[in-house]
């Protein structure tokens, strides 16, 4: 069973309802999220290393939005904080923020695998 603080079940259920209860389509959406998330986290790492605040902001924004769609609200908030760092151009502490997002993403992925099964 998914930890209650990892996935907001009401948001997840609303997503399922929005796809007409199509479990197969939901599984496809989840798979895309599982493929895109590590790429977005990697893009944030790369942008941070390159000092590219706009690329960092863009990756954080996508990660925030994608996570929120599946009810990963705590993860979405972490990504929002990273996005705001990018908007401000101040990436001090961003590496720690990415690490925190990666740890939360691991929890989210496990919880979503349980829900999407």
Secondary structure, DSSP 8 states (H G I E B T S, - for coil): ---TTTS-HHHHHHHHHHTTT-HHHHHHHHHHHHHHHHHHHHHHHHHHHHT-HHHHHHHHHHHHHHHHHTT-HHHHHHHHHHHHHHHHT--TTHHHHHHHHHHHHHHHHHHHHHHH-
